[in-house]
Amino acid sequence: MMLGPSRPMPRVGARARVAHFGGGFEAAVVLTVHDQGRRLEVRCEGGEMLEFALSPATARFVAAGSSHGARLELLD
């Protein structure tokens, strides 16, 4: 029996949630997937475009090139 991934794989159109540094969440949609799923661009519900990269240390998507500390959670 082959097991699949333990969490959702990034794909264009997938629903996501941005967890902002200091609290607060915002709905988002994945727009692009790069580097075999290690870099993503999303559009937040307010229209803001954000880029996230998979952290090799934590295996979580974190804001790319920014120090504000947002994280991305894939929902489907």
Residue pairs with C-beta under 8 A, 6 or more apart in sequence:
7 74
8 14
8 74
8 75
8 76
9 37
9 74
10 30
10 33
10 37
10 40
10 61
10 74
11 30
11 33
12 30
12 31
12 32
12 33
13 29
13 30
14 29
14 30
14 74
14 75
14 76
15 27
15 28
15 29
15 74
15 75
15 76
16 27
16 28
16 29
16 30
16 42
16 72
16 73
16 74
16 75
17 25
17 26
17 27
17 28
17 72
17 73
17 75
18 25
18 26
18 27
18 28
18 42
18 44
18 50
18 70
18 71
18 72
18 73
19 25
19 70
19 71
19 72
19 73
20 26
20 68
20 69
20 70
21 68
21 69
21 70
26 44
26 45
26 46
27 44
27 45
28 42
28 43
28 44
28 45
28 50
28 72
29 42
29 43
30 40
30 41
30 42
30 74
31 41
31 42
31 43
31 49
32 40
32 41
33 39
33 40
34 40
34 41
37 54
38 53
38 54
39 51
39 52
39 53
39 54
39 64
40 51
40 52
40 53
40 61
40 72
41 49
41 50
41 51
41 52
42 49
42 50
42 51
42 52
42 72
43 49
44 50
50 63
50 70
50 72
51 63
51 64
51 65
52 61
52 62
52 63
52 64
52 70
52 71
52 72
53 61
53 62
53 64
54 60
54 61
55 61
55 62
60 71
60 72
61 71
61 72
61 73
61 74
62 69
62 70
62 71
62 72
63 69
63 70
63 71
